[in-house]
Amino acid sequence: MKGFVQFIGVTVGVILTALGLDMFLVPNKIAAGGVSGLATILYYLFHMPVGLVMLLLNIPLFIMGFYRLGLGFVIRSLYGTVALSVAVDILAPVLPVPTGNLLLASLYGGILSGLGLGLVFRYKGTTGGTELLAAIIRTYTSMSTGQLLFLVDAAVVIAAGIVFNSAELALYALISIFVTAWLIDLVLEGFSYDRAFIIISEHSDKIAGVILKNLDRGVTALQGRGLYTGAQRDVLLSVVSRSEVSRLKEIVYEVDHRAFIIMTEVNEVLGEGFKEIHTEKRNSRKLGKKSWRGK
């Protein structure tokens, strides 16, 4: 069942990515990096189908990937890569081109591509291309994958600007790349609605008690030691919803106006009071922390 859900997720992601390419990016000569961007350039130079070019460009990458990364990585990339190439060429003749406005095309092309690739990655698939190339190059260099992806995409964008003799098109391609990257992160990590608080105070017991009573949120005490003063004290950790942020601050400062508070966004919270953990096996471990939940 899990494999079927992943298959559906990758397929939906591939279709969304193909829509972004066929309806917005390719018709407007926006080569937004990667293999699809290079295929867009070759389409306008030699009138070769974009999907076919993407597939042909991935073949040497798969061969190199087999030798450098192993068969498992190649197999995981195979379906998404082939499906995207086929979808791009099948859908291109029947899809409309909604706009010739380059800004709208770069934005909506980036949105659809980002949503699509985000789904592909979320369901454990890949579409080969830039990601595969970066992973291969990574085996030869100490550069991070993010740096390599940026360099490869930048090279494609610069090439598009030269071939199309338009710096403007290159700039719009950059917009699309940034939008795509942002949407991928959004799909993978979700909106950040919850906030984690780290509270350092001489009155941690009282603060924890008020949080439990008034907010009905759990609090965990971590043992800490001030390196300047050498004083031992509990450091409180609590996660609350965005609507509870102001109230939590009020609670802390009503008890101790000198308390030190660190607040940070959290992308996902799993557990009691938040999103349930859906796993077949749940292993509990003793972490050596004093928990305030239910006390």
N, C-alpha and C positions, 0 to 999 in steps of 0.2 A: 504493500500500500504506500509506504514511504517513497519507494522508487517511482511509483506512478505519479504521486504528487509532485515530485521533483521534475519529472518529465514534462508535466503540464506547465509547471512554473517556468521552466526554461523555454518551452515552446511559446508561451504568451510573451515572455521577454524578448524572444527573437522576433516575433511579429511586430511588437511595438518599435523595436530598433529599426526594422525594415521600413515601417511607416515613416519614421523620422527621416530616413535616408531618401526614400522615394518621393515623398511629398514636399520636403522642404530643403534638404541639404544638396542633394545631387542636382536637381533642376536649377538651383540658383548658384551653382559652381562654388559651394562652400565646402572646402576640403578640410573637415574638422579633425585632422590628425589621423594616425593609425592606418591600417590597411584599407579601411573604407575611404579615407581621404586620398590615399594614393590611387585607389581604384577610380575615384572620381576624376582625378587628373588624367589618367589613362583613357577614361571614357571620352573625354573631350578631345584628346589628342588622336586617338585611333578608333573611336566609336565602338569600343569593346564593351560588352555587357558588364555592368558593375559587379553583379554577383559572381559571374564567372571569373572575373579578374581577382576578386577577393579570394576565391577558392584556389586559383592558380598560385597566388602569392603565398598562400598558407601552406602549400605542399612542401616547399623547401624548409619552411619553418617546422613543420611536423617531422621531417626527416632529421633535422638538426636536434629538435626536441627529443626525439627517440634516443639519440646517442648521448645527449647531455643530461636529460631529465628522467629518462626511463619510460617504459611503455604505459604505466599507470597514468601519468600526467597527460600523455598524448590521447589516450582513450577518453579521459574526462573532457578533453577539449573537442573531440571529434564531432559529436552530435551537434553542439551549438554552432560550430564553425560551418558545417555543411548545411544545416537548417537555415542559418542566416543568409548564406550565399544563394540558396535556392529561393527563399522567401523574397529577397530583394529583386530577383529577376522575374519571378512569377507575378508579383504585385505591381511592379513598375508600369506595365502597359495599361492597367485598369484603374490606377489611382489618379485622382485629380491633383493638380498643383494649386493649392488654395491662394498662394500669394507670390508676388515677385518682389515684395519688399524685403530687402536683405536683412534688416534688423528682426522683423517678424520671423523670417525663415530661420535665422540663426538661433533665435530664442526657442521657437517651437520644435525645431529639429533637435536642439540640445535637450529639451524637456523629454521628448519621446525617446530619444536615444538613451538618456540617463535613466528613465524609468525602466526601459527595456533591459539595459545592461545590469541595472541594479537587481532586477528580478532574476536574471540569469545567474548572477553571482550569489544571490540569496539562496537559490536552490541548487547550489554546488556545481553549476556549469560554468563554462567559459566559451568565448567565441574566437579563441585563437588570436591571431593578429598581433597587435601591439603588446598585449599581455604576455603572449607566448614568446615574442621576440625579446622582451625585457627579461623574462625569466631565463632565457638562454644566455643573453649577454651577462646576466648577473653571475653566471658560473665562471666568467672570465675576469671579472672586475669586482672591486670592493664597493662600488656605487650602489646606493639603495634602489629598489624597484621604482619608487616614486620619481627619483631623479632620472632614471633611464626612460621611463614613460614620458616624462616632460621633454627630454631631448629628442626622442623619436617623433613625438607629436609636433614639436617645434620645427624639426627638419621638414616634415610633410607640409606644414603651413607655409614655411618659407618657399618651398618648391612650388606650391600652388600660386603664391604671389608672383613668382617669376614667370611661370608658365602662362598664367592668365593675365600677366602684365597689370596687376592690380593690387596695390597695397591695401586698398579698402576691403577686398575680399579676404585677404589674410587676417585683417583685424576682426572681421565678422566671424571668421573661423575660430579665432581665439575666444570670442564671446561664447560660441557654441561649445567649445571644449570646457570652459569653466562651468557653464550651466550643466553640462553632462556630468562632470565630476561631482558637482554639488548634489544633483539628483541621485547619483549612485550612492553617495554617502547617506542621503536621506532615506532611501529605500532600505539600505543595509542596517542603519542605526536607528531610524525613526526620529520623530520630533522629540525634542528634549522638554518634557513637561515637568519632570521631577527635579528636586534639588537635594543635594547632600550637604549636611552641615557638620563641620568639625568644631567643637566647642571646648575651649580650655578655660577653666575657672576654678577658683578655690572652693566654690560651692556646687560642685558637680552633682552631688547626691540630691540636693534640693531642686536643681534645674531639671534633672532627669525625672524626678517625681512629678513635677508640674507638667512636663511634656507628656508623660504617660497619662496623667489625669485629664488634662485640658484638651490635648490634641489626639489622644488615643493612638499615638505613634510609638513604635519601639525605639529604644535607645540602647546602644552598646557602649560600655566603658572599656577603653583600652589603657593599659598602664603606660604612663609617660613620665619622663624626667627632664626638667629644664636644665640644659647644659650650662647655662650661665649661673643659675641659682643653686642647682643641684637638688631642687625640691621635687619630691615625688607627688604626682597627682593623676587623677583619672582624666583621660581625654574622651569626650563624648562624641559619638557618631550617630547621626539620625538622618533619615531620608523622609522628606515630606513632599506633598504635591505643591505645585506652584501657588495655588490659592492659600496655602498655609504658611508661606514664607514670612509674611509680615507678622503674623501672630506668633511664630516661633521666635522671631527677633525680639518682640515685645516681652515674651516670657523670659528669655535669657536676661535682658537688661533690667527687667523688674526685680530679678533675683540678684544679679551682679552686673552693675553698669560698667565694671572694668573687665568683663569677660572678653576673651579673644575669640572671634568667630571667623571661620572660613566657610564660604558657600560656593559650591560648584555645581554646574549642570551635570546631570547623568542621563545617558541616552536610553538606558533600559534598566528596570528594576524588577527582579523576579523574587517572589516569595510572599509571605503573609502580608496582607494589606495592599499588595500591588498585583502584578501579573502572576498568575499561577504557573508553576513549573510543570510542564507536561513531559515527563520522562517515565520510562518503564521501571527504572530503578532509581531510588532516591537514597543516597548514602549520607548519613549524618556523621559529622566529625566533631570532636571536641577541640576547639581552637584555643583554649587557654584564655578566653575572654570572659569577663563578667557581663552577663546580659541582664538588662533591666526589664525585658518584656515580661509583663504579668506580675511584677513585684510591687 
